[in-house]
Amino acid sequence: MPSIIEEPHRGAIADLRALQQPGLDTFRRYIGGALPHPPIWRLTGMRPTEAGLGKSTFSMPITPWLADGTGIYWGGIYALFADSPLASAIWTTMPAGKVLTTSELNMNFVRPLSEKTRNIIGHASTVHSGSQVGLSTVLITDQDGRTLAFGSSRCLIADFPVDPEEEFPAPDTGPTAPEDPYLREVPESDFCKLEEFGGCKPIDLQQATIHEGRTHPIWLFTGYRATDIQDGFCQSTLPSSAWFSNGSFSINGGLLAWAADFTMGGAVYSTLSAGDIFATLDMHIRFTRPATIDSGPLTLTSKVLHRGRRLRVSACDIDNAEGKRVAMATGSALVIPGGAKMLSDGMKPEEIITIATAQMNQP
């Protein structure tokens, strides 16, 4: 089945009108609909809903597109979302003719997403905004105000002078039909039957995605694919699609963070016994150079660095098509013995993780 990103992208790329006014004014124009949204917003449905000086609030719908083949939403979804409000909060402090790039993103996951999570909301605040570096934090909640995750970011700021009086043409934002991807019906996953999940060996399921073409909804959504799975090792590929643009010619940092998290999770999952699952606790990613859209596939390579009884630590490198490093990530995960069996028996992921976290905290 073809992935969504094989379609022509939608949304504005290189819209210089966004740089003609101070950042706060620009975001108010985004919110009011005076400026077209970039492709990553059109793909996922994320939107800015409020903007103030040094503050930004975004929302994003949680659809089955973002889940794996068992219906679980991995922690990397928070990272995918967080990068936009984090960067935008800093952008609201900047004058016209400035651009910024995420250089570091840190995430701590508090609660898992569930089938009851309709939307997530990110409230971001600027901690520091200088001439070259900006720092910000974000609190992510669900539609009922429950804390789900916390993150922080460092962004690099640069000059991009634009004549404020010049009348730039509106950019081509692509086709209008069918509806934007996040609004479409999600095809049924062929990854694994849930009632059989508890008895399957993780690495065998992973090998089936390579040799039998099984996939996850989030893979169909992004074009991500695993290419090599071994014990404690996962390698994958991700298209440098224009759908992933944050409005510039670079790939959104949050999307890369999600892909790194999924690859690190793949490496961890390959080390587990039949019936076990894991939950990501945190992740940290540093970006070393921009990943340019439409520049060939990215390669993600992850290894498990620590195999504790309950805690696994992994790392992931992301290289562009020329073999140059664009990002480096690390993350930790909690092993949940018997968690897959619990899922097969009908227990919800959030219930399983709550039980596992409580057991971890016991002496």
C-alpha positions in Angstrom: 0.0 0.0 0.0 1.5 3.4 -0.9 2.3 5.9 1.9 0.6 9.3 2.2 3.9 11.1 1.5 4.0 9.7 -2.0 1.3 12.3 -2.9 2.2 15.8 -3.9 2.7 17.8 -0.7 0.3 20.5 0.5 1.1 23.7 2.4 3.4 26.7 2.1 7.2 26.4 1.6 9.5 29.4 1.6 6.6 31.9 2.1 8.7 35.1 2.6 5.7 37.0 3.8 6.1 35.1 7.1 9.4 37.0 7.6 8.2 40.5 6.8 6.8 41.1 10.3 7.9 40.4 13.8 7.3 36.8 14.9 4.4 37.5 17.1 2.5 39.3 14.3 3.3 36.4 12.0 1.9 33.8 14.3 -1.3 35.8 14.8 -1.6 35.8 11.1 -1.2 32.0 11.0 -3.9 31.7 13.7 -6.2 34.0 11.9 -5.7 32.3 8.5 -4.0 35.2 6.8 -0.9 33.0 6.1 -1.1 29.4 4.7 0.1 26.7 7.0 3.3 24.7 6.2 3.2 21.1 5.0 3.9 19.4 8.4 0.8 21.1 9.9 -1.3 20.0 6.9 -0.1 16.5 7.3 -0.7 16.0 11.0 -3.4 18.6 11.7 -1.3 20.4 14.3 -2.3 24.1 14.6 -1.2 27.2 16.6 -4.2 28.3 18.7 -2.7 31.1 20.8 0.4 33.4 20.7 1.8 36.0 23.0 5.2 37.5 23.5 7.4 34.6 24.4 4.5 32.1 24.5 2.9 29.8 22.0 0.1 27.2 22.2 -0.5 24.4 19.7 -3.0 21.6 19.4 -2.9 18.3 17.4 -5.5 15.6 16.9 -4.6 12.1 17.9 -5.8 9.9 15.1 -5.2 6.2 14.4 -2.7 7.2 11.8 -0.2 7.9 14.6 -0.4 4.4 16.2 1.6 1.3 15.6 0.0 -1.9 14.3 -1.3 -2.9 17.8 -2.9 0.5 18.4 -0.2 1.8 20.7 1.0 5.4 20.4 4.7 5.6 21.0 6.3 8.4 23.0 7.9 9.9 19.9 4.5 11.3 18.9 5.1 13.9 21.8 8.4 14.8 20.2 6.9 15.2 16.8 4.4 17.6 18.2 6.6 19.5 20.8 9.1 20.9 18.3 6.6 23.3 16.8 5.3 25.1 19.9 8.9 25.1 21.4 10.3 26.9 18.3 7.3 29.1 17.9 7.4 30.5 21.4 11.0 31.7 20.7 9.9 33.0 17.3 7.3 35.3 18.9 10.1 37.2 20.5 12.0 37.9 17.3 11.9 40.9 15.0 11.2 40.6 11.3 13.9 39.1 9.1 14.9 36.3 11.6 14.8 32.5 11.3 15.5 29.8 13.8 16.6 26.2 13.7 16.2 23.6 16.5 19.6 22.4 17.7 18.5 20.3 20.7 15.3 18.7 21.9 14.7 17.0 25.3 11.5 15.1 26.1 10.2 13.4 29.3 7.1 11.2 29.0 4.6 11.2 31.9 1.5 9.4 30.6 0.8 7.4 27.4 -1.6 8.5 24.7 -4.7 6.3 24.6 -7.9 5.8 22.6 -9.5 8.4 24.8 -7.0 11.1 23.8 -8.7 13.2 21.2 -6.2 16.1 21.1 -3.0 17.1 22.7 -2.2 20.7 23.6 1.3 22.1 24.0 1.8 25.3 26.1 5.3 26.6 25.3 7.2 29.5 27.0 10.5 31.2 26.1 13.2 30.9 28.8 15.8 32.9 26.9 15.8 34.7 23.6 19.2 36.1 22.6 20.8 37.3 19.3 21.9 33.8 18.4 20.4 31.3 20.8 16.9 30.8 22.2 15.7 28.4 25.0 12.1 27.3 25.6 10.0 24.7 27.5 6.7 23.0 26.8 4.0 21.3 28.8 1.9 18.8 26.9 -1.6 17.9 28.2 -4.6 16.1 26.8 -8.0 17.7 26.1 -8.9 17.3 29.8 -5.8 19.0 31.1 -3.9 15.9 32.3 -0.1 16.3 32.0 1.3 13.9 29.4 4.8 15.1 28.7 7.3 17.9 29.3 10.0 19.1 27.0 12.7 21.7 26.4 14.5 23.0 23.4 17.5 25.1 22.2 17.2 26.9 18.9 19.8 28.8 16.9 18.7 32.2 15.6 20.0 33.7 12.3 19.4 36.7 10.1 17.3 36.4 6.9 16.7 39.9 5.8 13.5 40.5 3.8 12.2 43.7 2.4 9.1 44.5 4.5 7.5 46.5 1.7 7.9 44.0 -1.2 4.7 42.3 -2.2 5.6 38.6 -2.5 3.2 36.3 -4.3 1.3 33.7 -2.3 3.0 30.3 -2.6 1.5 27.3 -4.3 0.0 25.2 -1.5 -0.8 22.1 -3.6 -4.1 20.3 -4.3 -7.2 20.7 -2.2 -8.7 17.3 -2.7 -8.9 14.8 -1.2 -9.0 16.0 2.4 -5.8 16.5 4.3 -4.1 13.2 5.4 -4.9 13.3 9.1 -8.6 13.5 8.3 -8.8 10.4 6.2 -9.8 6.9 7.2 -7.0 4.7 8.3 -6.5 1.4 6.6 -6.6 -1.8 8.8 -3.1 -2.8 10.0 -1.6 -6.1 8.9 1.2 -6.1 11.5 -0.3 -8.6 13.9 -3.7 -9.9 15.2 -4.0 -8.5 18.7 -5.3 -11.7 20.1 -2.1 -13.4 18.9 0.2 -10.6 19.9 1.0 -11.9 23.4 2.4 -15.2 22.1 4.7 -13.7 19.4 8.4 -13.2 19.7 9.1 -9.4 19.0 12.0 -9.9 16.6 9.9 -12.3 14.5 7.2 -9.7 14.2 9.8 -7.1 13.2 11.4 -9.4 10.6 7.9 -9.8 9.1 7.8 -6.1 8.3 10.9 -6.5 6.2 10.4 -9.9 4.6 6.6 -9.9 4.3 5.8 -6.2 3.9 3.7 -5.9 7.1 3.4 -2.3 8.2 2.0 0.1 10.8 -0.4 3.0 10.3 2.3 5.5 11.3 4.6 4.0 8.6 2.0 4.4 5.9 1.6 8.0 7.1 5.3 8.9 6.9 6.9 6.4 4.5 9.2 5.1 7.3 10.4 1.5 6.9 12.6 -0.8 8.9 15.4 -2.3 6.7 17.5 -4.4 9.1 16.6 -5.9 12.4 19.0 -7.9 14.6 19.2 -8.5 18.3 19.7 -5.0 19.9 20.0 -3.3 16.5 17.5 -1.6 14.1 18.2 0.3 10.9 15.5 2.1 9.0 14.9 4.6 6.2 12.8 7.8 6.1 12.0 9.8 2.9 13.1 13.4 2.9 9.5 14.4 1.9 8.4 17.9 1.3 5.4 16.9 3.5 7.8 17.2 6.4 8.7 20.8 5.8 8.1 23.3 8.6 7.8 26.1 6.1 11.5 26.1 5.1 13.5 23.8 2.9 14.4 21.7 6.0 12.6 18.7 7.6 10.8 19.5 10.8 12.9 18.5 13.8 10.0 16.9 15.6 9.4 14.5 12.7 13.1 13.5 12.9 12.8 13.0 16.6 9.8 10.8 16.2 11.7 8.7 13.6 14.7 8.4 16.0 12.4 7.3 18.8 10.7 4.6 16.7 14.1 3.3 15.6 15.4 3.2 19.1 12.2 1.5 20.1 12.8 -1.0 17.4 16.2 -1.8 18.7 14.8 -2.2 22.2 11.9 -4.3 21.1 14.2 -6.8 19.3 15.8 -7.7 22.7 12.5 -8.6 24.4 11.0 -12.1 25.0 7.7 -13.2 23.7 4.9 -11.5 25.6 6.9 -8.5 26.7 6.5 -4.9 25.6 8.2 -1.6 26.6 7.3 2.0 27.3 9.6 4.9 26.4 10.5 7.1 29.3 12.5 9.9 27.7 14.6 11.0 24.7 17.2 13.6 23.8 18.1 14.5 20.3 20.8 16.9 19.0 20.7 18.2 15.4 24.0 18.7 13.7 23.0 20.0 10.3 19.7 20.6 8.5 18.0 17.7 6.8 16.9 19.1 3.5 13.6 18.1 1.9 13.7 16.2 -1.4 17.4 15.3 -0.9 17.1 11.5 -0.9 16.3 9.0 1.9 17.6 9.4 5.4 19.1 6.4 7.2 18.5 5.8 10.9 20.7 3.4 12.8 20.1 2.4 16.4 21.8 0.2 19.0 20.9 -0.8 22.5 23.6 0.4 24.8 22.4 -1.0 28.1 20.2 -4.0 28.8 19.1 -3.9 32.4 16.4 -6.2 33.7 13.8 -3.4 33.5 15.6 -0.5 31.9 17.0 -0.4 28.3 19.1 2.6 27.0 19.6 3.1 23.2 21.1 5.5 20.8 20.3 6.5 17.2 22.2 8.3 14.5 20.5 9.9 11.5 22.4 10.3 8.3 21.4 12.0 5.0 21.7 10.5 1.6 25.3 11.7 1.3 26.2 9.9 4.5 26.5 13.1 6.6 25.2 13.1 10.1 22.1 15.2 10.7 21.1 14.2 14.2 22.1 12.0 17.2 19.6 10.7 19.8 19.5 8.7 23.0 16.5 7.3 24.9 15.5 5.1 27.7 12.7 2.6 27.9 11.0 0.5 30.6 10.5 -3.2 29.9 7.1 -4.5 30.8 7.1 -8.3 31.2 3.9 -9.8 30.1 2.6 -6.6 28.7 1.8 -8.0 25.2 -0.2 -10.8 26.9 -2.1 -8.1 28.8 -2.9 -6.3 25.5 -4.1 -9.6 24.0 -6.4 -10.1 26.9 -8.0 -6.7 26.4 -6.2 -4.5 28.9 -5.6 -0.9 27.7 -2.0 0.3 27.1 -2.3 3.1 29.7 -3.5 0.6 32.3 -0.5 -1.6 31.6 2.0 1.2 31.8 0.5 2.5 35.1 0.9 -1.0 36.6 4.5 -1.3 35.3 5.5 2.1 36.6 4.1 1.4 40.0 6.1 -1.9 40.2 9.2 -0.1 39.1 8.9 2.3 42.0 8.5 -0.4 44.5 11.6 -1.2 46.7 
